Amino acid sequence: MKKWKIATAATCVCLLITMAYAAAVGGAEDPLITLSYLNNVFRGQVEKMADTAVENHRTALEQALNNVINSGGAKNASFMEVTLRRSQTLTGRTGCEMLVRTGSATCGLSGGASLTDTTGGLVLDRGGPLANNHLYMVTAGTSTVTTSGDSVVLLVRGPYTIG
């Protein structure tokens, strides 16, 4: 009977030590995470954070694309038909290309500007006439195209303004 009491006491001591250790595990010092917590709670939180990050990035890209479209960047990728009436001027910046389809026009240059006739292989002088169906490129600075008659139809690609 004495062995029984010693065995019971030893079991109780082991049980108390185990309970004390179990109470300490998973506390603030040593957090314990279960698989069900990872699957049911943590995974949902991570998925929500990822969805939010993707949505924020998508919104930023969409806004950047709209800015390019609204600033004319998308139009600059292909030639646009532009009609200038009497006294209107097209001002092209470096990289602007233009081709006179109908009508007559002259070029204007300022500072170190340069307008090159890529079809004829020439650099135009200020006030020089533009030939129909020749491709011109503003290779430096800004260059203007002004109508010589009632109107001129141009194909234009690149950065330009009409004034």
Stockholm file with secondary structure:
# STOCKHOLM 1.0

chainA/1-163         MKKWKIATAATCVCLLITMAYAAAVGGAEDPLITLSYLNNVFRGQVEKMADTAVENHRTALEQALNNVINSGGAKNASFMEVTLRRSQTLTGRTGCEMLVRTGSATCGLSGGASLTDTTGGLVLDRGGPLANNHLYMVTAGTSTVTTSGDSVVLLVRGPYTIG
#=GR chainA/1-163 SS CHHHHHHHHHHHHHHHHHHHHHHHTTSSSSCCCCHHHIIIIIHHHHHHHHHHHHHHHHHHHHHHHHHHHHTTTTGGGSCEEEEEETTCEEEEETTCEEEEEEEEEEEEECTTCEEEETTTTEECCTTCEECBTCEEEEEESEEEEEEEEEEEEEEEESSEEEC
#=GC SS_cons         CHHHHHHHHHHHHHHHHHHHHHHHTTSSSSCCCCHHHIIIIIHHHHHHHHHHHHHHHHHHHHHHHHHHHHTTTTGGGSCEEEEEETTCEEEEETTCEEEEEEEEEEEEECTTCEEEETTTTEECCTTCEECBTCEEEEEESEEEEEEEEEEEEEEEESSEEEC
//
